[in-house]
Amino acid sequence: MGGLGVGYAAFLAACKASEATQKGPIVISTWAHNKKANAEAWKVLEGKGNALDAVHAGVQVPEADPNDQSVGLGGLPDRDGKVTVDACIMDHLGNCGAVFALEEILHPISVARMVMEKTPHVQLAGEGALQFALEMGFEKVNLLTDESKAAYEKWLEKSNYNPMNTVENILETIKENHDTIGMLALDNIGNLAGACTTSGMAYKIRGRVGDSPIIGSGLYVDNEVGAASATGVGEEIVRICGSHTVVEMMRQGHSPEEACKIAVERLVKMRGKEKTKDLQIGLIAINKYGEYGCYALNKEFTMAVQDGEGVKVMEAKSLL
């Protein structure tokens, strides 16, 4: 049996041995301030609800928070002044749904779930995603708050409004944090689910989509192994299919933290330290028996956790 087979066999053996003491339920999410999102998800888990409903409820908190300028309402707009949102959701059976570049919808995660449950498709984008949302009964909402509009107008004063701007140039200009929420949950019966939602990179070129709504990049769930989610500069996470890579490393027997570290190392090896030293990506992961971990490219990435023992925040180890 090859190395992959040995690692996977070891992982399954560990899972089986730990079934009697499986840790759960549990919910984890990117960034410390998402403790309040975890709290909403925890209400579902504590009430014996399933992981899918938990992550769906949890990420709706930042989507509706006008003070969070990276997710949903209040999100910073693209360079044309339009707030566009992206989201995806995935359950323990491999069912998944996503929306790209959706406008004027408060809860893109709910539309993504509708794509999963009401259509034969996985991804809907732009005007088609909006048309579908309206057909499903969602109402249009102005997502651009006064605060985000003011920030955009200030950015316009010095922006290099050039369609050939590279991602690196945009990042150098705006220096904004990327606080996408990725959330993963393990429920009482041992099933996993995940959700990821964002308003994307501030002042991006119109139509830009990062990693967040892409299954395998921003989010991936394999109920036999574990789940992972990502945040940061989506262009870099896409290059390594970040979340899928993390899950596959857990399949080979690595702990969640080790798996996240391997993915980060893979990016730096591919792109080089010079191209990555000023960027940030953060990865979180949970395996089938409730072990969790995180890792980042640079310092100051955090993960919020809630389980039967309470609430905590972990600061991720970093490569650079």
C-alpha positions in Angstrom: 0.0 0.0 0.0 1.4 3.5 -0.9 2.0 6.4 1.4 -1.5 7.9 0.8 -3.1 4.6 1.6 -1.2 4.2 4.8 -1.9 7.8 5.9 -5.6 7.4 5.2 -5.8 4.1 6.9 -4.2 5.6 9.9 -6.6 8.4 9.9 -9.7 6.2 9.7 -8.3 4.0 12.4 -7.9 7.0 14.7 -11.4 8.1 13.8 -12.8 4.7 14.7 -10.9 4.5 17.9 -12.1 7.9 19.0 -15.8 7.4 18.2 -16.7 6.9 21.8 -15.1 10.2 22.8 -15.8 12.2 19.7 -15.7 15.9 20.4 -18.9 17.5 19.4 -20.8 19.6 18.7 -18.4 22.3 17.8 -18.3 25.4 15.6 -15.2 27.3 14.4 -14.9 30.4 12.2 -12.3 32.7 10.8 -11.4 35.8 12.9 -12.0 36.6 16.6 -14.8 39.0 16.1 -16.9 36.2 14.6 -17.5 34.8 18.1 -21.0 36.3 17.8 -21.6 34.4 14.6 -20.5 31.2 16.4 -22.9 32.0 19.2 -25.8 31.9 16.7 -24.6 28.7 15.2 -24.2 27.2 18.6 -27.9 27.8 19.4 -28.7 25.4 16.6 -26.1 22.8 17.6 -27.0 23.0 21.3 -30.6 22.4 20.3 -29.6 19.1 18.6 -29.8 20.8 15.2 -27.7 19.8 12.2 -24.4 21.3 11.1 -25.8 22.7 7.9 -28.5 24.8 9.6 -25.9 25.9 12.2 -23.4 27.3 9.7 -26.3 28.9 7.7 -27.6 30.7 10.7 -24.1 31.6 12.0 -22.8 33.4 8.9 -26.0 35.4 8.5 -24.8 37.5 11.5 -21.9 39.3 9.8 -23.9 39.4 6.5 -26.5 41.6 8.3 -23.9 43.6 10.3 -23.4 47.1 8.8 -20.2 47.5 10.8 -18.5 44.6 9.1 -17.1 46.1 5.9 -16.0 42.8 4.4 -19.2 40.8 4.5 -22.7 41.7 3.2 -24.4 44.8 4.4 -21.9 47.6 4.8 -19.3 45.8 2.6 -16.9 48.0 0.8 -17.8 48.3 -2.9 -16.0 47.6 -6.1 -14.2 50.4 -7.9 -17.5 51.3 -9.6 -19.2 51.8 -6.3 -21.2 48.6 -6.4 -21.3 46.2 -3.4 -21.2 42.6 -4.8 -21.4 39.6 -2.5 -20.2 35.9 -2.9 -21.1 32.9 -0.8 -21.1 29.1 -0.8 -22.4 26.4 1.5 -21.7 22.6 1.6 -23.2 19.7 3.6 -22.0 16.3 4.8 -23.3 14.6 1.6 -21.3 16.7 -0.8 -24.3 18.8 -1.7 -23.2 22.4 -2.4 -24.3 25.7 -3.7 -22.7 29.1 -4.5 -23.4 32.6 -5.8 -20.9 34.8 -7.4 -21.0 38.6 -7.8 -24.5 38.9 -6.5 -25.9 42.4 -5.9 -28.6 43.8 -3.6 -29.3 40.7 -1.5 -28.8 40.8 2.2 -28.1 37.1 2.7 -26.2 35.6 -0.2 -25.6 32.4 1.9 -29.4 31.8 1.8 -29.4 32.1 -2.0 -26.4 29.8 -2.2 -28.4 27.2 -0.2 -31.4 27.7 -2.5 -29.1 27.0 -5.5 -28.0 23.8 -3.7 -31.5 22.6 -2.7 -33.7 24.0 -5.5 -31.6 23.6 -8.7 -29.5 21.0 -10.4 -26.6 23.4 -10.4 -23.8 24.4 -8.0 -23.0 28.0 -9.0 -25.0 31.0 -10.3 -23.4 34.3 -11.1 -24.2 38.0 -11.5 -27.5 38.9 -13.0 -28.6 35.3 -13.3 -28.0 34.8 -9.5 -30.0 38.0 -8.8 -32.9 36.8 -11.0 -32.9 33.5 -9.3 -32.9 35.1 -5.9 -35.9 37.3 -6.8 -37.7 34.3 -8.1 -37.1 32.6 -4.8 -38.8 35.5 -2.9 -35.7 37.5 -1.8 -36.1 41.3 -1.8 -33.6 43.8 -3.0 -31.6 45.7 -0.3 -29.2 48.6 -0.7 -26.0 47.1 0.7 -23.9 50.3 0.5 -24.1 52.1 3.9 -23.2 55.7 4.4 -20.0 54.7 6.1 -18.9 52.5 3.2 -19.9 55.1 0.7 -17.8 57.7 2.5 -14.8 55.3 2.5 -15.2 54.7 -1.2 -15.4 58.4 -2.0 -12.2 59.0 0.0 -10.5 56.1 -1.9 -11.5 57.7 -5.2 -9.6 60.9 -4.4 -6.2 59.0 -4.8 -7.1 55.8 -6.6 -5.4 54.9 -9.8 -8.6 54.1 -11.8 -6.9 51.8 -14.3 -8.5 48.7 -15.7 -5.0 47.1 -16.0 -4.4 47.4 -12.2 -3.0 44.2 -10.8 -4.1 42.6 -7.6 -0.8 43.6 -6.0 -1.3 47.3 -7.0 -4.9 47.3 -5.7 -3.7 45.9 -2.4 -0.8 48.3 -2.1 -3.3 51.2 -2.6 -6.0 50.3 -0.2 -4.4 48.3 2.6 -7.7 46.9 3.7 -8.3 43.9 5.9 -10.0 40.9 4.3 -12.4 39.6 6.9 -14.4 37.0 4.9 -16.2 34.6 7.3 -15.6 30.9 6.8 -17.5 28.7 9.3 -17.3 25.0 10.0 -19.5 22.9 12.3 -19.6 19.3 13.6 -23.0 18.4 15.0 -24.2 15.9 17.6 -24.4 13.0 15.3 -20.9 13.6 13.8 -21.9 15.3 10.5 -19.9 18.2 9.1 -21.0 21.3 7.1 -19.5 24.6 6.1 -20.3 28.1 4.8 -18.3 31.0 3.5 -19.6 34.5 2.7 -18.0 37.8 1.8 -18.3 41.1 -0.1 -14.8 40.5 -1.5 -11.8 42.7 -2.0 -12.5 46.4 -1.5 -12.5 48.5 -4.7 -11.9 45.4 -6.9 -12.3 45.4 -10.6 -16.0 44.9 -11.4 -16.8 41.3 -11.8 -13.8 40.0 -9.7 -14.5 36.9 -7.7 -12.0 35.5 -5.2 -11.8 32.1 -3.5 -14.7 32.5 -1.1 -17.6 31.0 -3.1 -15.5 28.5 -5.0 -16.0 25.0 -3.6 -12.5 23.6 -3.0 -10.9 27.0 -2.6 -12.8 29.0 0.0 -14.6 26.0 1.5 -14.5 22.2 1.3 -16.3 19.5 3.3 -15.6 15.7 3.2 -17.7 14.0 5.9 -15.4 11.1 6.0 -12.3 13.2 6.8 -13.0 16.8 7.8 -13.7 20.3 6.6 -11.7 23.5 5.9 -12.2 27.2 5.0 -10.1 30.1 4.0 -9.8 33.9 4.2 -7.4 36.5 2.9 -6.3 37.3 -0.6 -8.5 35.0 -2.7 -6.3 35.0 -5.8 -3.6 33.2 -3.8 -5.9 30.7 -2.2 -7.4 29.8 -5.5 -3.9 28.9 -6.8 -3.6 26.1 -4.4 -7.2 25.1 -4.1 -6.7 25.9 -0.4 -9.5 24.3 1.4 -9.5 21.1 -0.6 -5.7 20.8 -0.1 -6.2 21.1 3.6 -8.8 18.3 3.7 -6.6 16.1 1.5 -3.7 16.6 3.9 -6.0 15.6 6.8 -6.9 12.5 4.7 -3.2 11.6 4.7 -3.2 11.6 8.5 -2.1 15.2 9.3 -3.7 17.1 12.1 -5.8 20.1 11.2 -3.1 22.6 12.1 -0.4 20.6 10.2 -2.7 20.4 7.2 -3.3 24.1 7.1 0.5 24.7 7.4 1.2 22.4 4.5 -1.2 24.4 2.3 0.5 27.7 3.2 3.9 26.3 2.6 2.7 25.1 -0.8 1.7 28.6 -1.8 5.0 30.1 -0.7 6.9 27.4 -2.6 4.9 28.1 -5.7 4.9 32.0 -5.6 8.1 32.7 -3.6 8.5 34.8 -0.4 8.9 38.1 -2.3 5.4 37.8 -3.8 3.7 36.6 -0.7 5.4 38.4 2.2 3.0 41.4 2.2 -0.2 39.3 1.7 -2.3 37.3 4.1 -4.1 34.0 3.9 -5.5 32.2 6.8 -6.9 28.6 6.9 -9.0 26.9 9.5 -9.9 23.2 9.7 -11.7 20.6 11.7 -11.5 16.8 11.3 -14.1 14.1 11.7 -13.5 13.6 15.4 -13.6 17.2 16.5 -9.9 18.2 16.4 -9.4 21.7 15.0 -6.6 24.0 14.0 -5.5 27.0 12.0 -2.5 28.4 10.3 -1.6 31.6 8.4 0.9 33.1 6.0 1.5 36.1 8.2 0.8 37.0 11.8 -2.4 38.3 13.3 -4.9 35.8 11.9 -7.3 34.4 14.5 -10.0 31.7 14.8 -13.0 31.7 17.0 -14.2 28.5 18.6 -17.3 27.4 20.5 -18.0 24.0 22.0 -19.4 22.5 25.1 -16.5 23.9 27.1 -17.3 27.5 26.1 -15.9 30.2 23.8 -12.3 30.8 22.9 -10.1 32.6 20.4 -6.9 31.1 18.9 -4.2 33.2 17.3 -2.8 31.2 14.4 0.8 30.3 14.0 2.3 31.8 10.9 4.9 30.9 8.3 6.4 34.4 7.8 
